[in-house]
Amino acid sequence: MGLGLLGQQPGAGERVVEFVAVPARPDVLEKLVLVGDQLAQLGGDCRKVLNLFFAGESMENIAQALGYASAGYAKKRKFQCKKQLIGLIREDRRYEELSG
């Protein structure tokens, strides 16, 4: 069994997806699969920014890890990449099915 966020064991009825323990509900898992699939469609830079952000890294750490000049630029890239990810998710046919 994997570890959840901050190294905690997932509780009963939860599964580890990436670094987060989530309820083992099919609808939640399907939404996470959708997000993961669309995240994989992003360019490498956006994937790196968002993966670091979703892992809880600070903007300062993201900027340093990716060689950006400032935390402000990392924040701008995160915003741009999240916007792109949301667009890809909304274009996916599964989005309508899971939203209703």
TORKOL-4160 file (C-alpha; in steps of 0.2 Angstrom, whole numbers, padded with zeros to 4 digits, m for minus):
100
<pt num="1" X="0000" Y="0000" Z="0000"/>
<pt num="2" X="0007" Y="0017" Z="m0004"/>
<pt num="3" X="0008" Y="0032" Z="0007"/>
<pt num="4" X="m0003" Y="0047" Z="0006"/>
<pt num="5" X="0001" Y="0066" Z="0008"/>
<pt num="6" X="0015" Y="0069" Z="0020"/>
<pt num="7" X="0019" Y="0050" Z="0022"/>
<pt num="8" X="0002" Y="0046" Z="0030"/>
<pt num="9" X="m0006" Y="0029" Z="0027"/>
<pt num="10" X="m0023" Y="0031" Z="0018"/>
<pt num="11" X="m0038" Y="0027" Z="0029"/>
<pt num="12" X="m0051" Y="0014" Z="0026"/>
<pt num="13" X="m0060" Y="0016" Z="0010"/>
<pt num="14" X="m0046" Y="0026" Z="0002"/>
<pt num="15" X="m0034" Y="0023" Z="m0011"/>
<pt num="16" X="m0017" Y="0032" Z="m0015"/>
<pt num="17" X="m0018" Y="0042" Z="m0032"/>
<pt num="18" X="m0001" Y="0051" Z="m0035"/>
<pt num="19" X="0003" Y="0058" Z="m0018"/>
<pt num="20" X="m0015" Y="0060" Z="m0011"/>
<pt num="21" X="m0026" Y="0048" Z="m0002"/>
<pt num="22" X="m0044" Y="0049" Z="m0009"/>
<pt num="23" X="m0060" Y="0041" Z="m0006"/>
<pt num="24" X="m0062" Y="0025" Z="m0016"/>
<pt num="25" X="m0078" Y="0031" Z="m0025"/>
<pt num="26" X="m0079" Y="0028" Z="m0044"/>
<pt num="27" X="m0084" Y="0045" Z="m0048"/>
<pt num="28" X="m0069" Y="0053" Z="m0039"/>
<pt num="29" X="m0057" Y="0041" Z="m0047"/>
<pt num="30" X="m0064" Y="0044" Z="m0064"/>
<pt num="31" X="m0062" Y="0063" Z="m0062"/>
<pt num="32" X="m0044" Y="0060" Z="m0056"/>
<pt num="33" X="m0041" Y="0049" Z="m0072"/>
<pt num="34" X="m0048" Y="0063" Z="m0083"/>
<pt num="35" X="m0037" Y="0076" Z="m0075"/>
<pt num="36" X="m0022" Y="0064" Z="m0076"/>
<pt num="37" X="m0025" Y="0060" Z="m0094"/>
<pt num="38" X="m0026" Y="0079" Z="m0099"/>
<pt num="39" X="m0011" Y="0083" Z="m0088"/>
<pt num="40" X="m0001" Y="0071" Z="m0099"/>
<pt num="41" X="m0007" Y="0080" Z="m0114"/>
<pt num="42" X="0001" Y="0097" Z="m0109"/>
<pt num="43" X="0018" Y="0101" Z="m0114"/>
<pt num="44" X="0033" Y="0096" Z="m0103"/>
<pt num="45" X="0035" Y="0113" Z="m0095"/>
<pt num="46" X="0017" Y="0114" Z="m0090"/>
<pt num="47" X="0017" Y="0097" Z="m0083"/>
<pt num="48" X="0032" Y="0100" Z="m0073"/>
<pt num="49" X="0025" Y="0116" Z="m0066"/>
<pt num="50" X="0008" Y="0109" Z="m0061"/>
<pt num="51" X="0015" Y="0092" Z="m0054"/>
<pt num="52" X="0026" Y="0103" Z="m0043"/>
<pt num="53" X="0012" Y="0114" Z="m0038"/>
<pt num="54" X="0000" Y="0099" Z="m0035"/>
<pt num="55" X="0014" Y="0091" Z="m0024"/>
<pt num="56" X="0013" Y="0106" Z="m0013"/>
<pt num="57" X="0030" Y="0115" Z="m0018"/>
<pt num="58" X="0031" Y="0133" Z="m0015"/>
<pt num="59" X="0032" Y="0145" Z="m0030"/>
<pt num="60" X="0050" Y="0149" Z="m0025"/>
<pt num="61" X="0055" Y="0130" Z="m0026"/>
<pt num="62" X="0046" Y="0128" Z="m0042"/>
<pt num="63" X="0055" Y="0143" Z="m0049"/>
<pt num="64" X="0072" Y="0136" Z="m0043"/>
<pt num="65" X="0068" Y="0119" Z="m0049"/>
<pt num="66" X="0063" Y="0124" Z="m0067"/>
<pt num="67" X="0076" Y="0138" Z="m0069"/>
<pt num="68" X="0064" Y="0153" Z="m0069"/>
<pt num="69" X="0070" Y="0170" Z="m0064"/>
<pt num="70" X="0057" Y="0173" Z="m0050"/>
<pt num="71" X="0043" Y="0165" Z="m0040"/>
<pt num="72" X="0032" Y="0178" Z="m0049"/>
<pt num="73" X="0036" Y="0170" Z="m0066"/>
<pt num="74" X="0033" Y="0153" Z="m0059"/>
<pt num="75" X="0016" Y="0159" Z="m0052"/>
<pt num="76" X="0012" Y="0166" Z="m0070"/>
<pt num="77" X="0016" Y="0150" Z="m0078"/>
<pt num="78" X="0006" Y="0140" Z="m0065"/>
<pt num="79" X="m0009" Y="0151" Z="m0070"/>
<pt num="80" X="m0007" Y="0149" Z="m0088"/>
<pt num="81" X="m0004" Y="0130" Z="m0087"/>
<pt num="82" X="m0020" Y="0128" Z="m0076"/>
<pt num="83" X="m0030" Y="0138" Z="m0088"/>
<pt num="84" X="m0023" Y="0127" Z="m0102"/>
<pt num="85" X="m0027" Y="0111" Z="m0092"/>
<pt num="86" X="m0045" Y="0117" Z="m0088"/>
<pt num="87" X="m0048" Y="0120" Z="m0107"/>
<pt num="88" X="m0042" Y="0102" Z="m0111"/>
<pt num="89" X="m0053" Y="0095" Z="m0097"/>
<pt num="90" X="m0068" Y="0104" Z="m0103"/>
<pt num="91" X="m0065" Y="0098" Z="m0121"/>
<pt num="92" X="m0064" Y="0080" Z="m0116"/>
<pt num="93" X="m0081" Y="0070" Z="m0119"/>
<pt num="94" X="m0079" Y="0063" Z="m0102"/>
<pt num="95" X="m0081" Y="0080" Z="m0094"/>
<pt num="96" X="m0100" Y="0081" Z="m0098"/>
<pt num="97" X="m0103" Y="0064" Z="m0092"/>
<pt num="98" X="m0094" Y="0067" Z="m0075"/>
<pt num="99" X="m0101" Y="0084" Z="m0073"/>
<pt num="100" X="m0119" Y="0079" Z="m0072"/>
